Amino acid sequence: MRVIDHHIVGSGSAAGGRVSDVYDPNTGQIQARVTLGTQADLDRAVAAAQAAQPAWAATNPQRRARVMFAFKALVEANMDEVAHLLSSEHGKVIADSKGDIQRGLEVVEFACGIPHVLKGEYTQGAGPGIDVYSMRQPIGIGAGITPFNFPAMIPLWMGAVATACGNAFILKPSERDPSVPVRLAELMREAGMPEGIFQVVHGDKEMVDAILDHPAIGAVSFVGSSDIAHYVYNRGVAAGKRVQAMGGAKNHGIVMPDADLDQVVADLSGAAFGSAGERCMALPVVVPVGEKTAVALREKLLPAIEALRVGVSTDAEAHYGPVVNAAHKQRVENWIQTGVDEGAELVVDGRGFKLQGHEEGFFIGPSLFDHVTPDMQSYKEEIFGPVLQIVRAPDFETALRLPSEHQYGNGVAIFTRNGHAAREFAARVNVGMVGINVPIPVPVAYHTFGGWKRSAFGDTNQHGMEGVKFWTKVKTITQRWPDGAADLPRGSEDGGPSRIQDAFVIPTMG
């Protein structure tokens, strides 16, 4: 049986340690086992990071950028291999896996520009003979704790910016699909990253707690469920760390009466069901405004859902593949039953789906609920599966309140031809990322990603300049070079600078 070990400096874990099963979601069979690390494993990774980080931080940013350029080229050259590896453990179709990798590489591209974004500020003459400047310096050692649903993208979001800024980075990926993060670390090393700067440790809660408590780790970035995000944030901050913790979501799509319903349905098919709904930026709630809109939307959704093809991850014709494991499949099906018990109308039931020849795989068919109401638990909580819920709204104001008052505030979309309605919605909605006729409003890499309310804990977002701010600390220098050195002329009549006789004055006082 294949064993997936840490990617850290020195030997692997001690023999006889704990392991966790890694499944092939297409067959339901165990394909590998991953080592679950201990405090001792983390200590070795931290020691290696401490040894390597000062020299890496002292490396000029152009050279650090060249490692990013080389790494990007290596990942692109190995795209097919990495995508198939990702799909084999996660279950998403190959096209989605390549998208997962590509969105991560876009942040690597941003990190290639690190010499520019690390430039500080400078004020000449802030006071008599006084100049003030600032510099951004790395925090030292950072850590990332990442979820199963994007095993390439999210590690790259964190690790590329963290290391480009001059930090050492320790990644703790999900134990459900750990192979891609290890492969990325290998390619990073091949690209010229010094040993000890980008390491991977595997584990479960024991490793998470060890990371949060370790005194040498200065910052932790997390993506996962909201309850765990809240826990990570509180424990990390209590240990004196800088923490950003991204949580769950329940993203809404508002459909105005003037929307292009054919385009809406096409967008919903991918946004609600793509990657089996295992995305924090999926669109699992659609809110038609007005009864006429609701009836027309439902009528168009049914044939589109009927046409969805569920298949193995290597099926080029499949729209989505299996979910990650049996426990998650059961969780999604339990939420479907909860919706039924709460009185929502189950229009399409995806439970019990079996793929011929892969009957033991973790497949779920697409499900559609109608007449869902805001008081239902199935609406309040994140299902994280191929389930779309219709919540009917009588008017614009009601539609605006639904995402604004929801506990999650990651993303939201509005579909309309009315510019005033779109502008009003974008300005007033209480959600962190907004799409206008864009179903999944994930910002491009040089902007920033982050939700509001229980979708994010901490005040700094992922990637873009927000990411640079998170992985660096600002140092500000106020300088004055006193006059009167022995080798300088004492007066301007000698051709040199005149002496400034004034005593030091704080710039804001002068």
Secondary structure, 3 states (H helix, E strand, C coil): CEEECCECCCCCCCCCCCEEEEEECCCCEEEEEEECCCHHHHHHHHHHHHHHHHHHHHCCHHHHHHHHHHHHHHHHHCHHHHHHHHHHHHCCCHHHHHHHHHHHHHHHHHHCCHHHHCCCCEEEEEECCEEEEEEEEECCEEEEECCCCCCCHHHHHHHHHHHHCCCEEEEECCCCCCHHHHHHHHHHHHCCCCCCCEEECCCCHHHHHHHHHCCCCCEEEEECCHHHHHHHHHHHHHCCCEEEEECCCCCEEEECCCCCHHHHHHHHHHHHHHHHHCCCCCCCEEEEECHHHHHHHHHHHHHHHHCCCECCCCCCCCCECCCCCHHHHHHHHHHHHHHHHCCCEEEECCCCCCCCCCCCCCCCCCEEEECCCCCCHHHHCCCCCCEEEECCECCHHHHHHHHHHCCEECEEEEECCCHHHHHHHHHHCCCCEEEECCCCCCCCCCCCECCEECCEECCCCECHHHHHHHCEEEEEEEEECCCCCCCCCCCHHHCCCCCCCCCCCCHHHC
